[in-house]
Amino acid sequence: MLLCGFSLTASFAQDFVWQAGVHSFFDNNEFAGSTVKASQTMAGARFVPQLGLSYQDKHRLFVGVDAMHEFGSNKAVEYRFPVAYYQFDGKPFRFYMGAFPRKTLLDNYPRMFFQDSVANYRPVINGIFWEIRSEKDDYFNVWLDWTSRQTNESRETFFIGWSGRYNLNMLYIQQFTYMFHFAGMMNPQIQESLHDNALTLTSIGIDLAEKTGFEKLELNMGWSVGLDRNRGSSDGWNTPQGFLSEVKIQYRSVGLFNTFYAGQAQQSFYKQYQNQLYWGDPTYRVSNYNRADFYVYFIKNNPVSVKLIYSLHFLENKMFHQQALYATIDLDNFRRNSKPQTNNTKVQSL
């Protein structure tokens, strides 16, 4: 009996776990003369402490906060996001539910869907995320992010999305999709129509990194379709479409990430609602756009990353410049030999 009691206690034993990160960013983007994007400089640091319990190394509960101080602000904390979630991580599945960090879950979505600053100014997902992933990194996921509840001052808004990738040797096909529901406020003085904003991208690519000495050597090309409508209008759906390609090259600590778009202007109702309705980069409001990110890692050793980026933006028959520096450190007491996570630039605050 005593042995059974010890076995039962051990089977339900829980371990104390913690993780903490400091993510500092400095972005200067120069868009003087552009009609679709404003010049601005953003800088700050986010502190993300989390405490939790772990069971069988697969089930974890975390509580914490994501707090950001913007450089130059008189406030110690400019933005504060509570964190509280359940996490399951057992191959081939992973599942999150609650208020959990966005980082590493939706990082691979193109900027047409989520502009860079979402990672800093909307760092927490409120909802669910479920993914299945194979040994050769095929994956499929679905997710929900409830971004605002309806009050007298706030709209009801939420995202539903899914993405996936299938690899066939060096070739792959991938899919990104979301729908954003944008409703009105409670008891509004002026009645506003509900809006739906959806976007999908299907692309094919080739990844040669494993066949070469490069960390990244990849090309993909795809077709995007936007679906925009005002439910109070009889005009129906707007369906802007276009071609999108990406080139990713990295050798050791130096790299290039180039994105090219040609097609119809996205974000049909941007003038009325701007980034309340659209979380994608507003540069895709033009019919021809190219962005080239040249970057170097000064440090790229888990758990520390320091990255400098110089970006050239070609749109509206002009060239615009952007400079960015990011320094991150992520610590914990349960992950071992994990690869450092790095994001692209984080620009244009929401």
Secondary structure, DSSP 8 states (H G I E B T S, - for coil): -HHHHHHHHHHT--EEEEEEEEEEEEEEEE-TT-SS---EEEEEEEEEEEEEEEETTTEEEEEEEEEEEETT-SSS-SEEEEEEEEEEEETTEEEEEEEEE-TTTSTTS-TTTS-TTHHHHS-EEEEEEEEEE-TT--EEEEEEEEEE---SS---EEEEEEEEEEEETTEEEEEEEEEEEE---SS-SS----EEEEEEEEEEEEE-GGGSS-SEEEEEEEEEEEEEEETTSSS--B--EEEEEEEEEEETTEEEEEEEEEES---TTHHHHGGGT--S-GGGGSSEEEEEEEEEEEEEETTEEEEEEEEEEEETTEEEEEEEEEEEEEEESS--S----------S--
